[in-house]
Amino acid sequence: MKSIKMVLLVLAITFTGALSATTNPDGLEPNVLANEITALLKKPEFQVAEDLKANVTFMLNKNNEIVVISVDTESEQLESYIKTRLNYSKLKEGLVSTTKTYKIPVKISMV
């Protein structure tokens, strides 16, 4: 009887852990946010002579807008472009407003 209870307890803990690991507390698919940011950063208005990379740290405010915290890049032009395009841009997808910060790599390639 004790072994059956132990097996049931282990199964309950295993399934509970697996279910909680697969939930998404932000309420969106992982790629939704990246796709919206990609759409906002399309067609830069400057000439790209080489591939440019940046790491963008941002958060979402209660109005579902992106608030850029920092842009880590060597290109001042790219930093300005990202801040101008993303800062206070409203997202189409409804998200649960949290104080969580997000980090996303950005790469702009020459055409």
LOTOR-20195 format. One record per residue (C-alpha): residue number from 1; residue in three letters; x, y, z. Coordinates in steps of 0.02 Angstrom, whole numbers, always signed. Layout:
BEGIN
+-----+-----+--------+--------+--------+
|   k |   r |   east |  north |     up |
+-----+-----+--------+--------+--------+
| NUM | ALA |      X |      Y |      Z |
...
+-----+-----+--------+--------+--------+
***
This chain:
BEGIN
+-----+-----+--------+--------+--------+
|   k |   r |   east |  north |     up |
+-----+-----+--------+--------+--------+
|   1 | MET |     +0 |     +0 |     +0 |
|   2 | LYS |   +142 |   +119 |    +42 |
|   3 | SER |   +227 |    +85 |   -124 |
|   4 | ILE |    +67 |   +126 |   -220 |
|   5 | LYS |    +49 |   +291 |   -126 |
|   6 | MET |   +232 |   +330 |   -160 |
|   7 | VAL |   +214 |   +293 |   -346 |
|   8 | LEU |    +58 |   +402 |   -357 |
|   9 | LEU |   +146 |   +543 |   -265 |
|  10 | VAL |   +296 |   +534 |   -382 |
|  11 | LEU |   +182 |   +534 |   -535 |
|  12 | ALA |    +83 |   +682 |   -469 |
|  13 | ILE |   +241 |   +783 |   -438 |
|  14 | THR |   +312 |   +736 |   -609 |
|  15 | PHE |   +156 |   +787 |   -705 |
|  16 | THR |   +133 |   +946 |   -603 |
|  17 | GLY |   +313 |   +996 |   -639 |
|  18 | ALA |   +295 |   +959 |   -823 |
|  19 | LEU |   +134 |  +1058 |   -837 |
|  20 | SER |   +202 |  +1209 |   -746 |
|  21 | ALA |   +359 |  +1207 |   -853 |
|  22 | THR |   +257 |  +1217 |  -1014 |
|  23 | THR |   +145 |  +1362 |   -965 |
|  24 | ASN |   +182 |  +1536 |  -1027 |
|  25 | PRO |   +150 |  +1666 |   -890 |
|  26 | ASP |   +157 |  +1813 |  -1011 |
|  27 | GLY |    +11 |  +1746 |  -1110 |
|  28 | LEU |    +95 |  +1748 |  -1281 |
|  29 | GLU |   +190 |  +1631 |  -1393 |
|  30 | PRO |   +379 |  +1657 |  -1384 |
|  31 | ASN |   +392 |  +1709 |  -1567 |
|  32 | VAL |   +247 |  +1832 |  -1566 |
|  33 | LEU |   +348 |  +1968 |  -1482 |
|  34 | ALA |   +498 |  +1939 |  -1595 |
|  35 | ASN |   +387 |  +1944 |  -1750 |
|  36 | GLU |   +309 |  +2109 |  -1699 |
|  37 | ILE |   +479 |  +2187 |  -1665 |
|  38 | THR |   +542 |  +2123 |  -1833 |
|  39 | ALA |   +395 |  +2207 |  -1919 |
|  40 | LEU |   +430 |  +2371 |  -1828 |
|  41 | LEU |   +613 |  +2368 |  -1880 |
|  42 | LYS |   +588 |  +2329 |  -2065 |
|  43 | LYS |   +655 |  +2444 |  -2201 |
|  44 | PRO |   +784 |  +2553 |  -2113 |
|  45 | GLU |   +797 |  +2728 |  -2186 |
|  46 | PHE |   +987 |  +2723 |  -2189 |
|  47 | GLN |  +1108 |  +2628 |  -2300 |
|  48 | VAL |  +1179 |  +2471 |  -2221 |
|  49 | ALA |  +1359 |  +2445 |  -2278 |
|  50 | GLU |  +1389 |  +2295 |  -2165 |
|  51 | ASP |  +1290 |  +2179 |  -2053 |
|  52 | LEU |  +1243 |  +2270 |  -1893 |
|  53 | LYS |  +1204 |  +2184 |  -1728 |
|  54 | ALA |  +1128 |  +2245 |  -1566 |
|  55 | ASN |  +1057 |  +2177 |  -1405 |
|  56 | VAL |   +900 |  +2268 |  -1354 |
|  57 | THR |   +833 |  +2268 |  -1176 |
|  58 | PHE |   +655 |  +2327 |  -1154 |
|  59 | MET |   +497 |  +2306 |  -1053 |
|  60 | LEU |   +311 |  +2329 |  -1084 |
|  61 | ASN |   +209 |  +2463 |   -996 |
|  62 | LYS |    +27 |  +2452 |   -943 |
|  63 | ASN |    -29 |  +2522 |  -1113 |
|  64 | ASN |    +53 |  +2375 |  -1203 |
|  65 | GLU |   +192 |  +2487 |  -1270 |
|  66 | ILE |   +376 |  +2445 |  -1286 |
|  67 | VAL |   +491 |  +2546 |  -1173 |
|  68 | VAL |   +672 |  +2529 |  -1231 |
|  69 | ILE |   +790 |  +2520 |  -1083 |
|  70 | SER |   +954 |  +2498 |  -1175 |
|  71 | VAL |  +1029 |  +2458 |  -1345 |
|  72 | ASP |  +1199 |  +2376 |  -1339 |
|  73 | THR |  +1285 |  +2406 |  -1507 |
|  74 | GLU |  +1439 |  +2488 |  -1580 |
|  75 | SER |  +1338 |  +2584 |  -1709 |
|  76 | GLU |  +1262 |  +2748 |  -1647 |
|  77 | GLN |  +1155 |  +2754 |  -1804 |
|  78 | LEU |  +1081 |  +2582 |  -1767 |
|  79 | GLU |  +1051 |  +2628 |  -1585 |
|  80 | SER |   +957 |  +2785 |  -1635 |
|  81 | TYR |   +856 |  +2691 |  -1766 |
|  82 | ILE |   +803 |  +2555 |  -1643 |
|  83 | LYS |   +755 |  +2680 |  -1508 |
|  84 | THR |   +657 |  +2786 |  -1631 |
|  85 | ARG |   +562 |  +2639 |  -1705 |
|  86 | LEU |   +529 |  +2539 |  -1547 |
|  87 | ASN |   +511 |  +2661 |  -1403 |
|  88 | TYR |   +327 |  +2680 |  -1356 |
|  89 | SER |   +269 |  +2579 |  -1506 |
|  90 | LYS |   +106 |  +2491 |  -1465 |
|  91 | LEU |   +103 |  +2303 |  -1490 |
|  92 | LYS |    -40 |  +2224 |  -1586 |
|  93 | GLU |    -47 |  +2068 |  -1479 |
|  94 | GLY |   -129 |  +2083 |  -1309 |
|  95 | LEU |     -5 |  +2041 |  -1173 |
|  96 | VAL |    -14 |  +2024 |   -986 |
|  97 | SER |    +69 |  +2181 |   -919 |
|  98 | THR |   +217 |  +2134 |   -811 |
|  99 | THR |   +373 |  +2219 |   -748 |
| 100 | LYS |   +478 |  +2087 |   -835 |
| 101 | THR |   +621 |  +2147 |   -944 |
| 102 | TYR |   +651 |  +2064 |  -1111 |
| 103 | LYS |   +813 |  +2047 |  -1207 |
| 104 | ILE |   +814 |  +2017 |  -1393 |
| 105 | PRO |   +958 |  +2013 |  -1518 |
| 106 | VAL |   +935 |  +2120 |  -1673 |
| 107 | LYS |  +1030 |  +2096 |  -1835 |
| 108 | ILE |  +1012 |  +2209 |  -1986 |
| 109 | SER |  +1093 |  +2139 |  -2142 |
| 110 | MET |  +1145 |  +2230 |  -2298 |
| 111 | VAL |  +1039 |  +2191 |  -2450 |
+-----+-----+--------+--------+--------+
***
